[in-house]
């Protein structure tokens, strides 16, 4: 649908400029007149300009959190929705978020609910966000829901950063190891090879293996790079398939130490998301569906959807979760108690708080284990290559003696 940039004057004389999507210019004029705005100028945006804007702007989680907290504060202070959104649009430092907020202002002025206006911008506002806002509007507690949303997003973002942070150290060490080994094989080993060839000494097996690796890398470096790119490409495509994602996610959960971090972070995300949704007035069936989409792991997602089917059939959440063998017994028991007492949202929040601490401990354990493992690996590989190249020199010394 074409996009139009308009400038219009309100009844109080203020000029307003925003972008709107409409079938044609006449439809834009009709919508503006319904809002009692006098049209000053309307320009159709070019496709290239729209494409550039879509590609150029990115809205971070931090931007949304600040937007949500400020929106909540202004509503709580008694400001009308449109005025609060208009202020947020004017003070936004992110051009992409500014454009989105201006579009939301226009939709709300046109008679749409805030949730419906947010739903048109999935890159900025997730399904979870939109459904909680809808529940807040329906219950007349939008300011409370927005503040709860901001807190939830901050905690969820902190959890994601913890897990990603745990991957940085082994990634850096692996990169350093790969660079060190490549430098040895490409530049150092050939020097030793030429020296040994000039002497004509019979080389021991470890030395011949290292020299063969050096010859392969220097002669077929392009094949190594192509193989790495192909591996990444096929792994990415396999993970994009339903069966591939299920297989890889299951293997990740079973991985030693790392699997424990991923499992605990998934449990924390699941319980906090579902607890926040239920506590905000979203139905449990809709809450489970949204939670499954944000689980981050196909095994966890399937278990949650089975729980949804169980609830729809009049049964409990706990039974399918226990059958999946993904969730710890303590989590299953606490969820079952929460269902029986009618305090499921509070119980889920308590589980999430507990598992946030568990994730911290699991990340610390992972890092404390990875450090000696990576050091030993580097020592064995690099040290082994150095020893392999010095073995013939030792033989030469013994022969001279």
C-alpha positions in Angstrom: 0.0 0.0 0.0 1.4 3.5 -0.9 2.7 5.7 1.9 1.9 9.4 2.2 3.5 12.1 4.2 1.1 14.8 5.2 1.2 18.2 6.9 -2.1 19.3 8.5 -3.3 22.0 10.8 -5.4 21.2 13.9 -8.3 23.3 15.2 -6.0 25.0 17.8 -3.6 26.0 15.0 -0.8 23.5 15.6 0.8 21.9 12.5 1.1 18.1 12.5 3.4 16.1 10.2 3.3 12.3 10.0 3.3 9.4 7.5 0.2 7.3 6.8 -0.5 4.3 4.5 -3.6 4.6 2.3 -4.9 3.4 -1.1 -4.8 6.9 -2.6 -4.5 10.6 -1.8 -8.3 11.0 -1.5 -8.5 8.4 1.2 -5.8 10.3 3.1 -7.8 13.5 2.9 -10.9 11.7 4.1 -9.1 10.3 7.1 -7.6 13.7 8.0 -11.0 15.4 7.8 -12.5 12.9 10.1 -9.9 14.0 12.7 -10.9 17.6 12.1 -7.5 18.4 10.5 -7.1 20.9 7.7 -4.8 19.6 5.0 -1.8 21.7 4.2 0.3 19.4 2.1 0.3 15.7 1.1 3.3 14.0 -0.6 3.5 10.4 -1.7 6.7 8.7 -0.6 8.8 6.9 -3.1 9.4 3.1 -2.9 13.1 3.6 -2.7 12.7 6.1 0.2 10.4 3.7 2.0 12.8 0.8 1.5 15.7 2.9 2.8 13.8 3.8 5.9 12.9 0.2 6.6 16.5 -0.9 6.3 18.1 2.1 8.0 16.2 2.0 11.3 16.5 -0.5 14.1 14.6 -0.3 17.4 16.5 -1.8 20.3 15.0 -3.4 23.4 16.3 -0.5 25.5 14.4 2.0 23.3 11.2 0.1 23.8 11.7 -0.2 27.6 12.3 3.6 27.9 9.3 4.2 25.7 7.1 1.9 27.8 8.2 3.4 31.2 7.6 7.0 30.0 4.2 6.1 28.4 3.2 4.5 31.7 4.3 7.5 33.8 2.4 10.0 31.5 -0.8 7.9 31.6 -0.6 7.6 35.4 -0.2 11.4 35.6 -3.5 11.8 33.7 -2.3 12.8 30.2 -4.6 11.7 27.4 -3.3 8.8 25.3 -2.8 10.9 22.1 -1.0 13.7 23.9 1.3 11.2 25.7 2.1 9.4 22.4 2.7 12.7 20.6 5.2 13.8 23.3 6.9 10.4 23.1 7.2 10.8 19.3 8.7 14.3 19.6 11.3 13.4 22.2 12.4 10.1 20.7 16.0 10.1 19.6 15.6 6.9 17.5 14.3 7.9 14.0 12.7 4.5 13.5 10.8 4.6 16.8 9.8 8.2 16.1 8.2 7.1 12.8 6.4 4.2 14.5 5.1 6.4 17.3 3.8 9.0 14.8 2.0 6.2 12.9 0.5 5.0 16.2 -0.6 8.6 17.1 -2.4 8.8 13.7 -4.1 5.4 14.2 -5.3 6.2 17.8 -6.6 9.6 16.6 -8.5 7.6 13.8 -10.4 5.7 16.5 -8.2 2.5 16.8 -7.2 1.2 20.2 -3.6 1.5 21.3 -3.2 -2.3 21.1 -4.5 -2.3 17.5 -2.2 0.5 16.6 0.8 -1.3 18.1 -0.1 -4.5 16.3 0.6 -2.9 13.0 4.3 -2.6 13.9 5.5 -6.2 14.8 9.2 -5.2 14.5 8.8 -2.8 17.4 6.0 -4.4 19.5 5.8 -8.2 20.0 2.7 -10.3 20.3 3.3 -10.4 24.1 3.5 -6.6 24.2 0.3 -6.1 22.2 -1.7 -8.6 24.1 -0.7 -7.2 27.5 -1.6 -3.7 26.3 -5.0 -4.9 25.0 -5.6 -6.5 28.5 -4.6 -3.3 30.2 -7.0 -1.2 28.0 -9.8 -3.6 28.6 -9.2 -3.6 32.4 -8.6 0.2 32.7 -5.1 -0.4 34.1 -3.0 0.4 31.1 -0.4 2.4 33.2 0.1 -0.6 35.6 0.4 -3.1 32.7 2.9 -0.9 30.9 5.1 -0.6 34.0 4.9 -4.4 34.4 5.8 -4.8 30.8 8.9 -2.6 31.1 10.1 -4.6 34.2 9.5 -7.9 32.4 11.4 -6.7 29.3 14.4 -5.5 31.4 14.6 -8.9 33.2 14.2 -10.9 30.1 16.8 -8.8 28.3 19.2 -9.3 31.2 18.6 -13.0 31.0 19.4 -13.1 27.3 22.6 -11.1 27.9 23.7 -13.5 30.6 23.4 -16.5 28.2 25.1 -14.6 25.3 27.8 -13.5 27.7 28.6 -17.1 28.6 29.3 -17.8 24.9 31.7 -14.9 24.4 34.7 -16.3 26.3 34.8 -19.7 24.6 34.2 -18.0 21.3 37.1 -15.6 21.8 39.4 -18.4 22.9 38.4 -20.6 20.0 39.1 -17.7 17.6 42.5 -17.1 19.1 43.3 -20.8 18.9 42.3 -21.0 15.3 44.5 -18.0 14.4 47.5 -19.3 16.3 47.2 -22.8 14.7 46.8 -21.2 11.2 49.9 -19.0 11.7 51.9 -22.0 12.8 50.8 -24.1 9.9 51.1 -21.5 7.2 54.3 -19.6 8.2 56.3 -21.6 10.8 56.0 -25.2 9.8 57.1 -24.7 6.1 60.4 -23.2 7.4 61.1 -26.4 9.5 60.0 -28.5 6.5 62.6 -26.9 4.2 65.3 -27.3 6.9 64.5 -31.0 7.4 64.4 -31.6 3.6 67.9 -30.2 3.2 69.2 -32.6 5.8 67.5 -35.6 4.4 66.6 -37.0 7.8 63.8 -39.5 8.3 61.0 -37.8 10.1 59.0 -39.3 12.9 55.2 -39.8 12.5 54.0 -36.7 14.5 56.3 -34.5 12.4 55.0 -35.9 9.1 51.4 -35.4 10.3 52.0 -31.8 11.1 53.8 -31.1 7.8 50.9 -32.8 5.9 48.4 -30.5 7.7 50.6 -27.5 6.8 50.8 -28.6 3.1 47.0 -29.1 2.9 46.2 -25.7 4.5 48.7 -23.8 2.3 47.6 -25.6 -0.9 43.9 -25.9 -0.3 43.1 -22.9 1.9 40.3 -22.0 -0.4 38.7 -25.4 0.1 38.9 -25.0 3.9 37.1 -21.6 3.7 34.6 -23.0 1.2 33.9 -25.9 3.5 33.4 -23.7 6.5 31.0 -21.5 4.6 29.1 -24.5 3.3 28.9 -26.0 6.8 27.4 -22.8 8.2 25.0 -22.5 5.2 23.7 -26.0 5.5 23.5 -25.9 9.3 21.5 -22.7 9.1 19.1 -24.2 6.5 18.8 -27.4 8.4 18.0 -25.5 11.6 15.4 -23.5 9.7 13.5 -26.7 9.0 11.0 -28.1 11.5 12.8 -31.4 12.1 16.3 -29.8 12.0 15.4 -27.3 14.7 13.9 -29.9 16.9 17.0 -32.2 16.6 19.5 -29.3 17.2 17.6 -27.8 20.1 17.3 -31.3 21.7 21.0 -31.8 21.3 21.7 -28.3 22.8 19.7 -29.1 25.9 21.6 -32.4 26.3 25.0 -30.8 26.0 27.1 -30.9 29.2 27.1 -27.7 31.3 25.9 -25.6 28.3 22.6 -27.6 28.3 22.1 -26.8 31.9 22.4 -23.0 31.2 20.0 -23.2 28.3 17.5 -25.3 30.2 17.4 -23.0 33.2 17.2 -19.9 31.1 14.3 -21.4 29.1 12.5 -22.3 32.3 13.0 -18.7 33.6 11.8 -17.2 30.4 8.7 -19.5 30.2 7.6 -18.9 33.8 8.2 -15.1 33.8 6.4 -14.6 30.4 3.4 -16.8 31.3 3.2 -15.3 34.8 3.3 -11.8 33.5 0.6 -12.5 30.9 -1.8 -14.3 33.3 -1.2 -11.6 36.0 -2.1 -8.9 33.4 -5.4 -10.5 32.5 -4.5 -12.4 29.3 -6.3 -15.7 29.1 -4.2 -18.8 29.9 -4.8 -20.3 26.5 -3.6 -17.2 24.7 -0.8 -16.8 27.2 0.5 -20.3 26.6 0.4 -19.7 22.8 2.4 -16.5 23.1 4.8 -18.1 25.5 5.5 -21.0 23.1 6.4 -18.5 20.4 8.9 -16.7 22.7 10.4 -19.9 24.2 13.6 -19.8 22.1 13.8 -23.6 22.0 11.7 -26.0 19.9 11.6 -28.7 22.5 10.3 -26.2 25.1 7.9 -24.7 22.7 6.4 -28.1 21.8 6.0 -29.0 25.5 4.2 -25.6 26.1 1.8 -26.2 23.1 1.0 -29.7 24.5 0.1 -28.0 27.8 -2.2 -25.6 25.9 -4.0 -28.5 24.3 -4.3 -30.1 27.7 -5.9 -27.0 29.2 -8.2 -26.7 26.2 -9.3 -30.3 26.9 -10.1 -29.5 30.5 -6.9 -30.9 32.1 -4.0 -29.3 33.9 -0.8 -27.6 32.6 1.5 -29.6 34.8 0.9 -33.1 33.3 2.1 -32.4 29.7 5.1 -30.4 31.1 6.1 -33.4 33.2 5.7 -35.8 30.3 8.1 -33.7 28.2 10.9 -34.4 30.7 12.3 -30.9 30.0 11.1 -29.1 33.1 12.6 -30.0 36.6 10.3 -31.8 39.1 10.3 -28.7 41.4 8.9 -26.5 38.6 6.2 -29.1 37.8 5.2 -29.4 41.5 5.1 -25.6 42.0 3.0 -25.1 38.9 0.6 -27.8 40.0 0.2 -26.1 43.4 -0.4 -22.8 41.7 -3.1 -24.3 39.6 -4.8 -25.8 42.6 -4.6 -22.7 44.8 -5.6 -20.3 42.0 -2.3 -18.3 42.4 -0.6 -19.6 39.2 0.7 -16.1 38.2 2.4 -15.5 41.6 3.9 -19.1 41.6 5.3 -18.6 38.1 6.9 -15.3 39.1 8.5 -17.0 42.2 9.9 -19.8 39.9 11.3 -17.2 37.5 13.0 -15.3 40.3 14.5 -18.5 41.6 15.7 -19.6 38.1 17.2 -16.2 37.4 19.6 -16.9 40.3 20.1 -20.4 39.0 21.1 -19.1 35.6 23.7 -16.8 37.2 25.2 -19.9 39.0 25.1 -22.0 35.9 26.8 -19.3 33.8 29.5 -19.0 36.5 30.0 -22.8 36.4 30.2 -22.8 32.7 32.9 -20.1 32.6 34.9 -21.7 35.4 34.9 -25.0 33.5 35.6 -23.5 30.1 38.6 -21.6 31.2 40.9 -24.6 32.1 39.4 -26.7 29.3 40.3 -24.1 26.7 43.8 -23.5 28.2 44.5 -27.2 28.2 43.2 -27.5 24.6 45.5 -24.6 23.4 48.4 -26.1 25.3 47.9 -29.6 23.9 47.4 -28.5 20.3 50.0 -25.7 20.0 52.4 -27.4 22.3 52.0 -30.7 20.5 52.8 -29.1 17.1 55.9 -27.4 18.5 57.1 -30.7 20.1 56.4 -32.6 16.8 58.7 -30.1 14.9 61.5 -30.4 17.5 61.5 -34.2 17.5 63.7 -34.5 14.4 66.1 -31.9 15.9 66.5 -34.1 18.9 67.2 -37.0 16.6 69.8 -35.0 14.8 71.5 -34.1 18.1 71.6 -37.7 19.2 73.0 -38.8 15.8 75.9 -36.3 16.2 76.7 -37.5 19.7 
